[in-house]
Amino acid sequence: MPQGPTEHEIFVQARKDEVVQALAVCESGSWGPHASRISGGRGSYHGRFQYTARTYITLQQRRDGTVLTTQEAIEAAQDYEKAAALTSWVIFDQGETWHWPLCNRKLGLAAKVSEIHAL
């Protein structure tokens, strides 16, 4: 019979979610789904995590081989759940906190990733 996640796994995932949410707030002022589109940099950055279409395309392809069009990448970046999942992979599985230079420093992302990996 399949086992569900352990209490420790649930705790670690909650800590990861907190870091991803803090990054979204730092980058765009809020986190979670939103009815209106979020753009920055005169329309160059999209969604809560402020991805460029090219960065989203590149990271998505690295993660699972999916090749997105520019429009698909923009739509995915605007979808909080999809963008948060990609962001979590980038930060925790790839260790690449540098994609968000200002918020990386402000939030101390690298230290938080190290703390969570040590749990």
Secondary structure as a PSIPRED ss2 file (coil, helix, strand):
# PSIPRED VFORMAT (PSIPRED V4.0)

   1 M C   1.000  0.000  0.000
   2 P C   1.000  0.000  0.000
   3 Q C   1.000  0.000  0.000
   4 G C   1.000  0.000  0.000
   5 P C   1.000  0.000  0.000
   6 T C   1.000  0.000  0.000
   7 E H   0.000  1.000  0.000
   8 H H   0.000  1.000  0.000
   9 E H   0.000  1.000  0.000
  10 I H   0.000  1.000  0.000
  11 F H   0.000  1.000  0.000
  12 V H   0.000  1.000  0.000
  13 Q H   0.000  1.000  0.000
  14 A H   0.000  1.000  0.000
  15 R H   0.000  1.000  0.000
  16 K H   0.000  1.000  0.000
  17 D H   0.000  1.000  0.000
  18 E H   0.000  1.000  0.000
  19 V H   0.000  1.000  0.000
  20 V H   0.000  1.000  0.000
  21 Q H   0.000  1.000  0.000
  22 A H   0.000  1.000  0.000
  23 L H   0.000  1.000  0.000
  24 A H   0.000  1.000  0.000
  25 V H   0.000  1.000  0.000
  26 C H   0.000  1.000  0.000
  27 E H   0.000  1.000  0.000
  28 S H   0.000  1.000  0.000
  29 G C   1.000  0.000  0.000
  30 S C   1.000  0.000  0.000
  31 W C   1.000  0.000  0.000
  32 G C   1.000  0.000  0.000
  33 P C   1.000  0.000  0.000
  34 H C   1.000  0.000  0.000
  35 A C   1.000  0.000  0.000
  36 S C   1.000  0.000  0.000
  37 R C   1.000  0.000  0.000
  38 I C   1.000  0.000  0.000
  39 S E   0.000  0.000  1.000
  40 G E   0.000  0.000  1.000
  41 G C   1.000  0.000  0.000
  42 R C   1.000  0.000  0.000
  43 G C   1.000  0.000  0.000
  44 S C   1.000  0.000  0.000
  45 Y E   0.000  0.000  1.000
  46 H E   0.000  0.000  1.000
  47 G C   1.000  0.000  0.000
  48 R C   1.000  0.000  0.000
  49 F C   1.000  0.000  0.000
  50 Q C   1.000  0.000  0.000
  51 Y E   0.000  0.000  1.000
  52 T C   1.000  0.000  0.000
  53 A H   0.000  1.000  0.000
  54 R H   0.000  1.000  0.000
  55 T H   0.000  1.000  0.000
  56 Y H   0.000  1.000  0.000
  57 I H   0.000  1.000  0.000
  58 T H   0.000  1.000  0.000
  59 L H   0.000  1.000  0.000
  60 Q H   0.000  1.000  0.000
  61 Q H   0.000  1.000  0.000
  62 R H   0.000  1.000  0.000
  63 R H   0.000  1.000  0.000
  64 D H   0.000  1.000  0.000
  65 G C   1.000  0.000  0.000
  66 T C   1.000  0.000  0.000
  67 V C   1.000  0.000  0.000
  68 L C   1.000  0.000  0.000
  69 T C   1.000  0.000  0.000
  70 T H   0.000  1.000  0.000
  71 Q H   0.000  1.000  0.000
  72 E H   0.000  1.000  0.000
  73 A H   0.000  1.000  0.000
  74 I H   0.000  1.000  0.000
  75 E H   0.000  1.000  0.000
  76 A H   0.000  1.000  0.000
  77 A H   0.000  1.000  0.000
  78 Q H   0.000  1.000  0.000
  79 D C   1.000  0.000  0.000
  80 Y H   0.000  1.000  0.000
  81 E H   0.000  1.000  0.000
  82 K H   0.000  1.000  0.000
  83 A H   0.000  1.000  0.000
  84 A H   0.000  1.000  0.000
  85 A H   0.000  1.000  0.000
  86 L H   0.000  1.000  0.000
  87 T H   0.000  1.000  0.000
  88 S H   0.000  1.000  0.000
  89 W H   0.000  1.000  0.000
  90 V H   0.000  1.000  0.000
  91 I H   0.000  1.000  0.000
  92 F H   0.000  1.000  0.000
  93 D H   0.000  1.000  0.000
  94 Q C   1.000  0.000  0.000
  95 G C   1.000  0.000  0.000
  96 E C   1.000  0.000  0.000
  97 T H   0.000  1.000  0.000
  98 W H   0.000  1.000  0.000
  99 H H   0.000  1.000  0.000
 100 W C   1.000  0.000  0.000
 101 P H   0.000  1.000  0.000
 102 L H   0.000  1.000  0.000
 103 C H   0.000  1.000  0.000
 104 N H   0.000  1.000  0.000
 105 R H   0.000  1.000  0.000
 106 K H   0.000  1.000  0.000
 107 L H   0.000  1.000  0.000
 108 G C   1.000  0.000  0.000
 109 L H   0.000  1.000  0.000
 110 A H   0.000  1.000  0.000
 111 A H   0.000  1.000  0.000
 112 K H   0.000  1.000  0.000
 113 V H   0.000  1.000  0.000
 114 S H   0.000  1.000  0.000
 115 E H   0.000  1.000  0.000
 116 I H   0.000  1.000  0.000
 117 H H   0.000  1.000  0.000
 118 A H   0.000  1.000  0.000
 119 L C   1.000  0.000  0.000
